[in-house]
Amino acid sequence: MQILIKSVHFTARPELEQFTQEKIDGLSKLNGKIVRAHVTLSVEPGSSPDNKSCEILLSIPGEDPYLKKTAATFEEAVAMATTAMEKILRRKKPR
């Protein structure tokens, strides 16, 4: 699986990129057909403390699940997004 991490309006630390890569790698255990994962980390405009967002778009043959989560830190946003994507992948898993 190819993982593409893009940071918008900031420069991501190597630790954040490594954390994100490890979390996304865990999704491949639920669905081995994932071709690519596009992860976009961005700072949302506004004065809200929960302004760090993580968007995940998976490229899977036949469908492309997408979601976006926002939290106070990027690590929290990535963790929330991967947990939500795990639920989506489990729901769509062929039985």
C-alpha positions in Angstrom: 0.0 0.0 0.0 1.3 3.4 -0.9 0.8 6.2 1.7 0.8 9.8 0.6 0.9 12.3 3.5 0.3 16.0 2.7 0.5 18.8 5.2 -1.4 22.1 4.4 -0.6 25.4 6.1 2.3 23.9 8.1 5.3 21.7 7.9 4.8 18.2 9.5 7.4 17.0 11.9 9.0 13.6 11.0 7.5 12.1 14.2 4.0 13.1 13.1 4.6 11.6 9.7 5.9 8.4 11.2 2.9 8.2 13.6 0.5 8.8 10.8 2.2 6.1 8.6 2.0 3.5 11.4 -1.7 4.2 12.0 -2.5 4.0 8.3 -0.5 0.8 8.0 -2.8 -0.8 10.5 -5.7 -0.3 8.1 -4.1 -2.7 5.6 -4.7 -5.6 8.1 -8.5 -5.0 7.7 -8.5 -4.8 3.9 -5.6 -6.2 1.9 -6.9 -4.6 -1.3 -6.1 -1.0 -0.3 -3.9 0.4 -3.1 -3.2 3.9 -1.8 -4.0 6.1 1.2 -4.1 9.8 0.8 -3.8 11.6 4.1 -4.2 15.3 4.3 -3.2 17.1 7.6 -4.3 20.7 7.8 -4.9 23.6 10.2 -8.4 24.9 9.9 -9.0 28.7 10.0 -10.6 30.2 13.0 -9.8 30.6 16.7 -11.2 27.3 17.8 -8.8 25.1 19.9 -9.9 22.1 17.8 -8.5 23.3 14.5 -6.2 20.4 13.5 -7.8 18.1 10.9 -7.0 14.8 9.3 -8.6 13.7 6.0 -8.2 10.1 4.8 -9.1 8.9 1.3 -8.4 5.2 0.6 -8.2 3.9 -2.9 -9.8 0.4 -3.0 -11.0 -1.3 -6.1 -14.8 -0.6 -6.4 -14.9 2.2 -3.7 -13.0 5.0 -2.2 -14.0 5.6 1.4 -13.3 9.1 2.7 -13.6 10.8 6.1 -12.4 13.9 7.9 -11.9 14.3 11.7 -10.9 17.4 13.6 -9.3 17.6 17.1 -7.0 19.7 19.3 -3.8 17.9 18.1 -2.8 16.2 14.9 -2.0 13.0 16.7 -5.5 12.9 18.2 -7.1 13.7 14.8 -5.1 10.9 13.1 -6.1 8.5 15.8 -9.8 9.4 15.6 -9.8 9.2 11.8 -8.1 5.8 11.6 -10.5 4.4 14.3 -13.5 5.7 12.3 -12.0 4.3 9.0 -11.5 0.9 10.8 -15.2 0.8 11.5 -16.0 1.6 7.9 -13.7 -1.1 6.6 -15.1 -3.7 9.1 -18.7 -2.8 8.0 -17.9 -3.2 4.3 -15.8 -6.4 4.8 -17.0 -9.3 2.7 -18.3 -12.1 4.8 
